[in-house]
Amino acid sequence: MATTDRQASTLALAHALSAAERGLAVIPLSRTKLPALRSPHRPTSSPTPTSPSAPASVSPPAPPLCHGECGRFGHGVYDASTDPRRIRELFAAAPWATGYGIACGVHPHHLIGVDLDTKSGTDSSAALRELALRHLFTIPETVVVLTPSGGRHLWLTGPPDVAVPNSASRLAPGIDIRGAGGYLVGPGSRTDHGAYTAAPGTSHLPPAPCPPALLRLLLPPPRTGVSRTTGGQGDGHGLVHFVLTAQEGQRNTRLFWAACRAYENGLGPELTNALIDAAVRTGLPEREARSTIASAARMSRGGG
């Protein structure tokens, strides 16, 4: 077993160095897909009292908010680097690492990962195709990584001045997004469940630019006029107002987003007519508005 782990670690380092040559910042990962190095700021056990007057127990101080400024390893994705020397040092400090993570949202690629999961029991690939049809975009040829569970990671690039947030099933059930502060498991990594591999014919491709229509869906909408609390009539008024203020080119996207939030908050059926009326007032045909809301309802319920 030890020999196998050493071989896996050696291969992981080789794959990580190869990724770094392509401008991808990497960190070592353990078999659990988590960063292999623990934080140097983890709280330790309570200090032993040094005098009879000292308290019986002292709570350890909260770990400082550090993204690597201390100079030590163990800051997760903030350790990521393209420098071969630093990468070798990271892996030397974590000889148990069997994989590597690729930092998203950083120069030069500003990577965005679209994780099409299969464990949720939904057809995430079909959900992405439906989104593409609904919002008139196509997924370009790009790097695709196959996961041990049968899922897929699509690699896209974003603009340097846009921070795409990480999310889980917000875009659609089974579709997770890896953006700024997140990472993707790199091809060649081994985990407890198997290996990550590049899909045939995609390993040589550069990450493709994210289609603008998809990028708009990945970014959080403006907060103005939309309450973030769940339930309540006030939340419904905010969603309707959000649709009413849509400009041309935003109408379908805003209606879809508002309808998804309405169904997530249990307000879908009672807000349907109000959302349709709001969309029609912005110039969206009623038939298209009803179709968009029906699509949002299916996705929010986990249907394909």
N, C-alpha and C positions, 0 to 999 in steps of 0.2 A: 504493500500500500504506500509506504514512504517513497519508494522508487517511482510509483505512478504519480504521486503528488508532485515530486520534483520535476518529472517530465512535463506535467501539466503546467507547472509554474514557469518552466523554461519556455514552453510554447506560448504561454500567455504573454510573457515579456517580449518574445519575438514578434507576436502579432501587434502588441502595443507600440513597439518601436516602428513597425511598418505603418501603422495608422498615424503616428506622429510625423512621419515623412510626408504625409498628405495634408499636414496642417491641422490634425485633430488632436486636441489636448486630452490626455489619458490619465487614469489613476488605476491602481491595482484593486481587484475585487476578490472577495472570498467566494466559496462555493454557494453561499446563500445570496449572491448578487449584491451584497452590501459592501461598502468600502472596507478594504482589508485592514486598514490601520485605525486603531481606536483614537479618540480625541485625547490629546494630552491634558485637556482641561476637565476630564471626568472627575466628579467629586470622589474623594477618598473617604475612608472610615473616619468617624469622629475622633478628634485628637484626645490623647490621654491627659487628664488633668495633671498639672505640674505642682499644685499646692492644695492643701485642704480647703482653701477658700474658693478654688476653682469650681465651676458648675459640674455636676455629675456627667452631663453630656452636652456637647456643643455641636450644633448643626454645621456641616461644612458649608463654606460660602458657595453661592451659585457660580457656575463656571462662567468666565468672562465671554462676551460676544467677540469671538475672534475668527477671522477668515484666513488665518495663516500669517498674520502680521507678526506673530511671536517667533516665526522662523522654524518651528517644529512641524513634523508631519502629523497627520491625523485629523485634517479638516475637511474630509470628504472631497466633494467635487472642487473645492477651492484649492486643493493640492494639484489639480490637473495641470499638465505641462506638455509641451512639444519638445522640450530640451532632452535629448537622449541621455545626457549625464544625470539629470534630475530623475528621469524615469527609471534608470537603473538603480539609483539610490532608493527610490520609493519601493521597488520590487525587492531590493536587498533587505529593506526593513520589514517586508512582509513576505517571507519565503513560502508561506502557506497559500499565497494568492494563486488562483487557478483561472483567473479571468481579468478583464480590464473594462473600465467604464470610459465612455467618451463624453466629455462635457458638452452640453448644449448651450447655445446662446452666446458663445464666445468667438472672438476673432480667430481666423479670418472667415470661417464658414457661417457662423451664427446659426448653428444647426438647430433644426426643429424635428423632433421625432414623433411620428404618428404611429402609435402602438395599437395594432388591431388584435385585440385579445380574443381568445376562444373560451376562456374559463368561465365567463359570465353566462354561457348558454345562449348568447345572442349571435347573430350573424353580422359581425362588425364590418366585414368587407361589403356586404350588401347595404349596410347603413351608410358607408362612405360613398358607394355608388349612387345611392339615392340623394345624398347631399350634393354630389357633383351634378346630377341631373337637375336638381332643384335650383341650384345657385350658379349653374352654367360655368363649371370649371372642369378641367380634366387633370388627373394626376400624371405628371410627366414621367418619362423613364428616369429612374433614379436608383440608388442603392437600396436593396431590400434585404433585410436580415431575417432569417427563419429562426423561430424560437423552439425550444424543446417541446413546448406544449402545443405546437401547431399554429401559433400566432405569427404575425409578421410585423417588422418595424420598417417603416418607410422613412428615409432620410431626405429632408428638404432643408433649404437654406432660407433665412429671412433677412430683411434689411438690417444694417448695422445699428440704426437708431430706433429699432422697435424691439421691446422685450416681450416675448410671448410667454405667458404664465403656464406653469404646469397645471394639468387638470386631469380628472378621472371621470370618464363617462359624461362630461358636461356637453361635449359636442354631439355625442350620440352614445347609447349604451354599448359598452365594449370598446370604445375608442378613447384611449388615454393619450395625452399630449405631454411630451417632454420638451420643456423650454428652458428659459433662464434659470439657473440654479439646479437644473436636473441633469441626468446623464442617461445614456443608452448603453446596454451591454454590447460590447464589441464582438464581431464575428471571430470565431476561434476560441472564445471563452468557454470554459466547462463549469457546469454547476451540478448540484445534487440531482438534477432532473435530466441532464444531458448537455449537448453542445449547441452553441449558437453558430449558425453558418450563413454565409452570403448566398442568396438565391442565385441559381445558375444564370450567367450572363449579365449580372449586375455589379460584380465586385470591381470591375474596371471603371465603372461610371462615376463621375463626380456627383455629389449631392445636387439635385436640381432645385431651382428657385421655387418657393412656395407660390402657387397661383394666388393672385391678389384677392379673389373672391373667398378662397379658403382662409387666407390670412385674416380677413375681416371677421370671419367666424371664430377664429382662435383668440382674438383680442377681446378683452372685457369691454362691454358697451359703456357709453358714458353714464355716469351715475345720476346725472341731473334728471329729476322727475321719476326715478325708479327707486322704490323702497326696497331695501335688502332684507327686510324682515319677512318671515313666512306667515301666511294666513292673514286674515283681516281684509276688510273692504278697501282700506287705504292702499294696500299692495296692488289690488286690482285696478284702482284708478291710476296708479303710477304706470302700470304696464300698458294701459290704454293710451295714456298720454305719450308714452314712449313710441307707440306706433303712429300716433297722430303727428308727431314732429319729424317723421321720416322724410328725407329728401328723395328725389328721383335717383334710382340706383341703390337705395337703401331699403325700399319699402318691403320687399319680400324677406330680406335678411332680418329686419327688425320684427316683422310679424312672426316669423318662425321662432326667433329667440324669445319674444314675449309669450308666445303660445307654449313653448317648452317650459318656461318658468311658471306659467299659470298651472299647467298640469302637474309639475313637480310640487307645487304648493297646494294642490287639491282644489284649485279654482277653475280648472279647464272648462267643464261644462257650463258653469254660470257666466264665464267671461267670453265664451265663443262668439255670441252675437255682437257684443260690444267691440271685440277685436276685429270682427269682420266689418262692422260699420266704420270703425276708425280707418281700416285699410282702404276701404272703398272711398272714403273722403280724401285720402291722399292720392287717389287715382288708380289704385290696383283693382283689376276686374274682380267682381264678387266670386266668380267661379275659381279663379286662381287663389283668392284669399281662403276660400273653404278648403281647397286642396292642400294649401300650405299648412293650415291648422290641423287637418286630418293627418298629415305626415308627422307633425310635431306630436300629436297624440299617440301615434303608433310607436314612435321612438321613445317617448317618455314612459310608455308602458313596457318597453323592452321588446317590442315587435320589430320584424324586419321590413 
